Amino acid sequence: MYSLSFTYVGPGKGNYRQLLNAANGKVFEWVSPGPNNEPTGDWEPVSFLVTPKQLQMFAAGFEYQVSSKSSLKAELAMSHYDINLFSDKDKGNDNGFAGKINWKLDDQPARLGKRMIRWQTNLGFEYVQDRFKPLERLRNVEFLRDWSLPFDAAPAEEKIINASVKLSDSSGTRFRYEITNYNRNDGYNGVRHFLDHGMRYKGWNLSNQLSWVSFTATGRSGRFIRPTIDLKKELAEFYKIQVGAKYMGEFNELNNKLADTLLPGSFGFNIFELYVKSNEALPNKWGISYYSRNDLFPSKTFLKEADRSHNFSVSTELLKNENHQAKFSVTYRQLQVIDPSLTREKADKSILGRAEYSVNEWKGLLTGTMLYELGAGQEPKREFSYVPVAIGQGEYFWIDYNGNGIEELNEFEIALYPDQKKYIRVFTPGSEFVKSNYLQFNYSIDLNPKALVPEQGSRGFKRILSKSSTTSALQISKKNIASGKFLFNPFSSQLLDTNLITLSSFFSNTYFYNRTSSKWGLEFTHSRSSAKSLLTYGFESRALETFLGRLRVNLGKSLVSGWVFRHVNNELNTTGSKFTNRNYRVVQRSFEPNLTYVYKANLRATIGYSYTQKENRIDSMESSVNHALTGDVKYNILNNSSIQAKFTFNQIQFRAYQGAANTTVGFILLDGLLPGSNYLWNLDYTKRLAGNIEISLQYEGRKPGDARTVHVGRASIRAIF
């Protein structure tokens, strides 16, 4: 049996393409080549070999102080990059060279009319071979974009010559001009003029910049112009409020030399902004702004306006009161489409907002935080795949339910034991994007009556209050396809499947009584989590509700008894026709008493028993009863070593049809084990060296039912800072 693995090789470089309606995994189909027998797909049934590589770099430099105001600096580097250490062929192009030299004349006084100024000059030259391979990024992130080059431009031999002069005076006025020539041996040659000017006049601060790039390359030429202007003033007589205006634009015109038209990659935009904001040094501050943006796209020989947006923003921060602090910001955007033939955008209205609040009131009786956020964006349909990783490093386990030897999406489960953790789940975005709205709401609240009602001397109801505390947490996240309405209410249940993209929530309430007592304590927890998402094969919904009661009783200085009761509702539902075998609605009830013996700080031993009953309430109504006996011992050797051993015996009664154990429901009911007697054991030794180096040796074993015994050994070393 053969199993193919496909790799994305890029548009026009493969003979296959991926189908978007795959039901149970990724499906690829062959596509016929073009008229010249050139590939038209973007996938190939190949796996790229990862060769062992070697990268070395040698660098030397010097700096010579010519005078107190001038200096000369030079650097020279050589790289050695071997892309395949297993091969001895084509080694002549492994070495690459680069170098640069710079002369700087700084802080020279001069007189310009009646004004004393200072000036600074720079001259530089840089050379880089196309074979030079630096250890880290050689250029800034925006370097290729600054020169109107594509982000995936191939390496080339580069020569850069630059010269600049800067003038400034004591009033804060400055002027700087720089000219740079950038030449590549692939036919590209560009010249950039850069102006930077700033001045102050009667309290107004003016700052502006202009970058103008003209270039010519094989088959194309163009210019890239980027002006920026910022004018602002601080009104000292009005509580230092700032008012200002900004302008920023970009115009990237790429000309086709043969057709004398603009290339599709050409673009432009203008942004105009007005703003008013308070003194930013104050703890309580606010700001209001308006800005307009229009986008331009190529239309024959010029850039033409395609759309325009109007944006209104309000923000505030209230941080002066230490007990109540809040942050708020909201932006409203209205998009107008002017020429539908130039853009795929549609007229739209959207809101982006975020509100944060924290409270610590009544001496700590009430503490909490809250977050509310909403917005809009583009969302793809998601698909996922399972990728094998080193054993123990993954999260999922493959069970070949149908016995065909093919890893299908409905055959992966969450691993319960280290030797099963062989796969990770990788989400990849689809090729279809839709406009979406999203909403998030979180809160966390703690109530501690002991802050106002002291335990000592209290009686009756007050004593109960002093020993009680509670915590509550809620998280809601929604995302749906935009339908012309905003998504405001996090608690609304009116969300149609036709619009839903993702919906997840988590709610938890816990009540503690006698939590800090050394004699006994009690707690009750109710939690519920749910998630629903739109995947390529349909909707997947999960829900988990848990009721937990826990009692702790200290029987003496060395004996502690614990009692745990759980009631769990676990549900999974998928709408895909090939994924209905995964659906279940499992109800679980369990009771877990345990007894722990503690001797000083050296020894802790625990023995426990658990009774667990699980029932599937849909389809075949499978059920299981699990009796488990557990022993756990941990011994600390001096202050730097510990050894821990644990043994668990599970006796599982499984009532279901023949073969049900090898299904998703069976995996859930049996906790990854098998009907009958199951044995699990592990041994862990940890030792700390030199204070911050920790060595760990671990051994785990498992004997599930009549299956073979599984042995897993691990060793690790880590540094603790």
N, C-alpha and C positions, 0 to 999 in steps of 0.2 A: 504494500500500500504506500502511495506517495502522498505527501502533504505539501502543497505549494505555499510559498510565502511571497507576497507582492511588496514591492518597494516603489515609493514615489520618486520618479526621476526628473520631473519637470515637464512643462508643456512642450509637445512636439518631440519628445525624446523617448517615448515608449509606444508600445503596440496595444495597450489595454487601457480601459477607463473603468472607474468605479460606478456601479449602479447605485442610485440614491434610494431605491425602494427595497433594499435588502431586508428580509424578514428575520433572519436568525444569524446575523453576522455580516461581514463584508463580502460582496459579490462583484466580480470583475468580468467584463466582456471584451472580446477582441474587436478592434476597430480597424477597418481597412486603411492602408496607407494612401498618401496623396498621389497626384498624377505623376510625380517624379520618384515614386516609391519611397517618399520620406515618411517617417512615423508621424501619426496624428494623435496618438494617445499620450498619457502622462504616467503610466504605471508599467512595470515590468516584473515578470516572475523570477526575480533574482534576489540575492542577499549580498550586500556589499561586504567584502572582507575588511576588517579593521586591522591594518598593519601596525606593527610596532614602529613608532616614530622617535626621532631624536632632534631636539632643537637646542642649539647652543648659541650664545652671543658673547662677543668680546668687544669691549668699548674702552676708549681712552680719550681724555680731553685735557685741556689746559685753559687757564684764564690769565691774561697778562694785563696788569694795570699800567697803561701807557703813561698816564698822569693822574692827578687827583680827580679829574673830571672825565677821563676817557679810559675805556678798557677794550680789550680784544679777547674774544672767547671762541674756541673751536672744539669740535667733537668729531671723532671718527669711530665707526662701529662696523663689525663684521659678524654676520650670522651664518650658522651652519645648520641647515635643515635637511635631514634625511627622512624621506617619507616612507621608506621601507627598509628596516635594518636587516631583513632576511635576504635582500637582493643586493648584488654587487654591480648592477647595471646602471648606466646613466647617472653616475656620481659627479659628473663634471659641472652640473648646475646646482649643486647643493650650497655653494657659498655665495653670499651676497654682501654688498658693501653700501654704506651710507655715511654721509658726513655733512657738517654745516659749520659755517663761520659767521661771526657777528661782531660788528664794531659799533660801539655806543659812546656818544658824547653827551654828557649829562649836565644840567643845571648851569647853563652858560648865561650870564647877564647881558642885556642889550637894551638900547633905548629906541622906542618907537614913538616918534614925535615927543610929547612931554611925558610919556608913560614909560616906566621901567618894566621890562618883561624878562622872562627867563625862557630859554629855548633848549630843546633836546632833539638830537638826531640819532637815527639808527640806520645801518646798512647791513644787509645779510644775504647769504647765499646758502642754498641747501641742495644736496644731490642724493637721490635714493635710487638704487638699482631695483629692477622689477623682481629680482631673485632675493632681495633682502627681506627677512622674516623677523620682525621684532617679537620680544617676549610679551610685551603689552601693547595696547593700542598706541600707534605712532601719532595719529592725528586726533583732533577733537571729533566728537560724534557728528557734528554738523559740517565737517570739512567738505565732503563730496557734494552735499546740498548747496553749500556756499558757492561752489563753482559750477552749479547746474549740471552735475554729473549724476548718473543713476546710482542708487545705493549698492548695486551689485557690480560696479565697474571693476573690470579685471585689473590686476596689478600691472603697472607699467613703469618704465624708467622716468623719473621725475626730476625736474630742475625748477627751483623756486628762487626768484630774486626779489628782494623787497627793500624799500627805502621809506623812511618816515621822518616827519618833523613835527614838533609840538611846541606851541607858544602858550604861556600862561602869565598871569599877573597876580598881585596881592588881593585884588577884589573878587577873585574866584572865576574870572573870565578865562576860558581856555579854548584853544583851537588846535586840532591835530589833523594832519593829512598823511595818508599812507598810500603808496602805489606798490602793487605786487604783480609780478609776471609768473604764471604757472604754466609749465610746458611738459607735455607727456609725449613719449615716443610712439603713441598710437594715433597721432594726428591732432591731438587736442592742444590748443594754445589759447590762454586766457589772460586778460589784464583786469585787475580790480582796483578801483579808486575808492578810498574810504575816507569820509569826512566825519569828524566828531567835534561838536561845538557846544559850549555851555557858558551861561552868563547869568548875573543877577542884576536886577534893576528895580529899585523902589519896592523891595520885598518880593518881587516876582522872580522865580527860578525858571530859566529856560534851558532845556537840554534837547539837542537834536543830533541825529546821525543820518548818514547816507552812504549806502554801499552800492556801487555800480560795477557790474561785471560784464565785460564784452568778451566773447570767445568765438572761436571757429574750430570745427572738428570735421571728421570725415562725413560728408553728406549733410551736414547741418552747421548752422551758426546761430548766434542769439545773444541776448542780453538779459541780465537778472538785476533788477533795481529794487532796493529795499530802503525806503525812507522811514524815519521815526522822529516824532516831535512830542515833547512833554513840557507843558507849561503849568505851573502851580504856584500858589501863594498861601502863606499862613496868616490868617487874620488874628493878630495878637489881641485886638480889642474885643473880639468875639470868642473868648475862651480857646484861642489857638485853633480854631476850625480851619481846615484846609480845603481849598477849592482848586480845581484844576481841569485841564483838558488834554487829551492825548490823541495822537494820530499815528497809525502804523499801516504800512502797505507793502505788498510784494507783487512784482510783475515779472514773471518768468516767460519770456518769449523765445520759443525754439523754432527756427526757420528751416524749412526743407529747401536745400540749395537747388534741387532740380525742379521742384514744382512751384517754388516761390510762395508757399503757404505755411501757416503755422502747424507744427506737429501736435498730435493729440496730448502730449505731455505738458503743453503750455497752460499756464494758469495765472490768475491774479486776484487780489482782494484788497479792499480798503476797510479799515476799522476806525471809527470816530467815537470817542468816549468823553463824557462829562461826568465829574464826580464831586461829591461833597462828603467830607468825613471829619470826625472829631479828633482831638489830640490823642495820638496813638500811645502816649506815655501814661494815660490814665487807665485805671482798672476797668472802668465802665466806658465803653466807646461804641460808636455807631458809624455807619457809612451808607450812602445812597449813590448809585451810579446808573447811568444810561449809556449804552453803546449800540452803534449800528454797524453792521457788516454787510458788504455786498461782494459776491463772488463773480469772477469773470472767467470765461472759458473760450477756447479758440473758435473763431468763425471765419474761415478762409484766411485773410491776411491780418486780422486784428483780433484783440480780445474784446468780447462782448459780455455785457452784464447778464447773468443768468438768474440770480436770486438775490434777495435782500432780507436781512433779519433785524428785528428791533428787540433789544434785551434790556430789561429793567431789573436791578438788583438792590436788595436791602439786607443789611447785616448789622448785628449788634452783639456785644459781649458784656455781660453784667457779672463782674467778678469781685466787686468791692465787699459784698457780704460773704463772710467765710462759710456761713451755714446754708446759704442758698446761692447757687451759681448757675448761670444759664448762658447758652450761646445759641444764636439763631441766625440763619441766612436763607434767603429765598431769591430765585431768579425766574422771571417770566420771559419766555421767548416766543416771538411771533415771526414765522417765516413766510415770506411772499415769493412766489415763483413768477419771474418776469418773462423768461423765455423757456418754455417747456422742452424745446428741441435741443437745448444745451445741457440739461441736467435731469437726473432721475428723481430728484427730490420733489416732494409734493408740499403744497401749502399746509402749514401745521402750526399748532399752538402747544407749548410744553412748559412744564414747571419743574424746576430743580430746587429742592429745599432740604434743610437739615436743622433739627432742634435738639439741643442737649440740655439736660437739667440734672443737678445733683443737690442732695439735701442731707443735712446732719443737724437735727433739731432736738430740743429738749434733753440736752446733755447726753445724747446718744440713744435716746429712746427710739427715734426713727432715723434710719440712714437708708439712702438709696440713690439710684441713678436711673435716668430715662433717656432713650434715644428714639427719635422719630425722623425718618428720612424717606424722601420720595423723589422720583425723577423719571427720565425717559431715555431710551437709547435704541441701539440696533441689537437684535438677538438672533442667533442662528439655531436651527434645530440641531440638537446634540446627538452624536452617536458615540459609542464607546467600544473598546476592545480590551482583552485581557492579555497582558504581556508577562512572560515568564521572567522571574528574577531569581537571585540566589535564595536557597532554602532558608526560611526564617526571616527574610527581608520583605516578604509580600503581605497581603491581607486576604487573599482568596485561594480557594481550593477547587480543583476540577474533579468532577465525578462523571464518568462516562455513562450516563443514565441509559442511553439506547445502545451502547456497545458497538458503535460504528468507528470508534477510534478517532473521531473528529471533534475538536474543541469547539463546541457551539455555545452561543451566548447564554442559553437557558440551562447550562450545565455547571455553572460556577456558583459556589456558596462562600459565605464568609468563614474563613478558617478559624478553628477553635484551638488548635494545637500547633506548636512551632514547626513541626515537620511538615504540616499541611500548607504553611504560608509560602506558596510558590509563585503566586501571580499578583500583579497589581492591576487596578482598573484605570484605564487611561481614556479620558474624554477628549474627543476631537470635534471641532465645530463643523457643521455642514456647510454647504455652499449657498444655501438659501437664507437670506436675512430678512427679518420683518421688524417693523417699528414696534417697540414694546414700552410698557410702563412698569415701573417697579416701586415697591413700598416695603419699608422695613420698620418694625417697631419692637423695641426691647425695653424691659425694665427689670430692676432688681431691688427688692425692698426687704429690710431687716427691722424687726421690732424686738426690742430688748427692755421689757418693763423694769428690770433690775436697775436700770440707770436712774429711775425716779423712786422706785419702791425697794429700799434695801432689804435684803433677806433677813438680816439680824434684827430681832425684835418684832418682826411682822407675824400676824396671826390671821387665820381664816382665809378669806378670799385674797387679801393682800399677800399672804405668804405663797399662795398658789401663783399669783402674778409674778412675784419676785423670782420664782424658780422656773418660769416659763419664758420661752423665746420662740420666735418664728421667722422663717425666711421664705420669700416668694420670688419667683423669677419667670419671666415670659419672653419668648422670642417668636416673632412672626415675620416671615419673608414671603412676599408675593411678587409675581412677575407675570404679566399677561400681554396679549397682543393689543396694541393701541386701537381703540375703536372710536376715537374722537372725544372720549371722556377721560377725565383725570382720575387717578386711583388715590383716594384720600383715606377711606375707612379701613383700618387693618382688621377689624372684627367682622366685616361684611362677608356673608357666605354666598352672596349672589355672584358667583364666578363660574361662567359656563365653560365646559370642556373645550368648546370651539375656540375660546380666547386664551385658555390657560397655557402657560409655559412652565412655570414652577410654582409650587406652593409648599411651604414648610413651616412648622410651628413646634414650639416646645414650651410646656407649662409645668411648673413644679412648685409644690407647697410642702413645707416641712415644719412640724411642730415639735419642739424639744421641751422636755420637762426634766428638771434636775440635771441639766447637761454637764455642769461642772462639778457635780457631787462625786466624792470618792467612794460612795456607798452604792448608789444605784442611779440609773437614768433610763429615760423612756423617750422614744421618738416615733412619729408617724409621718410618712411621706406619701404624697399622691403626685404622680408625674404622668404626663402624656406627651408624646411626640408623634408627629405625622408629617408625611412628605408626599408630594405628588408632582411628577415631572413629565414633560412631553419629550419622548425619545423617538428615534426614527421608526420604531416598530409599533408605537402607540403610547398609551399612558401607563405609568407604573406608580402605584399608590402603596404606601406603607403606613402603618399605625401601630403604636406600642403604648399601652397604658399599664401602669404599675401602681399597686397599693402595697406599701411596705410598713411593717411594724417591727420595732426592734426594742428589746428590753435587755439592760445590762445590770447585773447584780454582783457586787463584790462580796464573796463569802468569807473573806479573810484578807490578810495582807498579801497572800500569795495566790489565792484562788479567785477567778472571775468567771461568772457564768453568763452566757449570752443566749438569747432566744430571738429568732427571726421568723416572721411570717410574711409570705409574698402571695399576691394574687395578680396575675399578669394576663393581659389580652394582647396577643400578637397577631397582626394581620398583614397580608400581602395580596395585592390584586393587580393583575396586568390585563390589558385589553387586547394585546396581540394574539392572534389565533394560535401561533406556535408557542406561546408562553403561558397558556392557561394551566399547564402542568405544574407551574410554580405557585399557584394560588393556594392560600391557606388562611384559616382563622383559628388560631390555637389559643386555648384557655389553659392557664397554668396555675396550680396551687401548690405551695411548698411550705414545709415547716422545718426549721433548722436549729436545733439546740446544740450548744457547744460548751466546753469547760476548758479553761486555760489556767495553767500553773506557771507562775513567774517566780524565779529565784534571783533576787537582786537584779543586776543588769547583765547577768551572764547567761541565763537560761530561760527559755520560754517554750512550754509544751502545750499543745492544744489537741483535744480529741473532740470530734463532732459527728453528728448524724443528721442526715437530711432525708426527708420524704417529699418526693415531687410527683405530682400527677398532671399529665398533659392530655388534652383532648382536642382533636380537630373537628370543628363544628360544621364543616362543609364537605361536599363530595363523599369520600369513602368513610368518613367518621373514624379515622384512626385514633388510637390512644396508647399511652404508655404510663407505667408506674415505675419509679426509680427509687431504690433504697441505696443510700450511699453512706459509707463509714470512712471518716478521714482522720488521719493522725499527722501532726505537724510539729517538728522540733527544731528550734534554732538555738545555737550555742555560740556565744561571743568569746573568742580567745583573746585575752588581754584587751587592748584597745584598738588593735589594727586588723583583726581577722574574725571571721564568722563562718560557721558552717550550718546549713539548713537542709533538712530532709523532710519529705512529705510523701505520704502514701494514701491512696484513695481506692476503695473497693466499691464498685457500682453493680447492683443486681437489678437488671431492667426487664420488666415484663412488657411485651409489645403485642398489641392486639390490632391486627390489620390483615389485608389480603396478602397473598404470596408475592414477594418481590417489592412490597411497599417500603422496606427498609432502604432500598436503593432509589429513593425519590427525594425531592426537595422537602416534602412534609416529613418523611422518615428521618432526614438529616436533622430537622428542627426538633422532632420529638425525642430522638435518641442522643441529642447533643454531640453528634459526630461519632458516637460509639455504636455497638451492635447489641441485639437482644441477648440476654443471658448475663454471664459474669464478665465484668470488665475490670482491669487492674491498671492503675496509673501510679507512677512513682517518679520522684525527681530528687536530685542532690545538687546543692549549690555551695561552692566554697569561694569566699571573697577575702582578699588580703590587700591591705594598703601599704605601699612602700613610699618612703621619703615624704610622707605627709600628703602628697597630692597625686600619686600614681596608684591606680587601683587595678588589680588583676582579678579576674573572675573565671572560674571553671564550673561548667554546668553539665549535668547529665540528666536526661529525661527518658523514661520508658513508658510504653503503653501496650497493653495486651487486650484488644477489644474482641470479646466473644471468642469465636473459633478462628479468627484471623491471626496472621502471624504477628509476632512481637516486633514493635518498632523501638529502635534505640537511637537517640539523638544526643550528640556531644557537641559542646560549644566552648570556646575559649576567647576571652576578650581582654583588652587592656585599654585603659582610658586615663586621661589626665584631667584633674579637677582643679579649676582655677577659682 
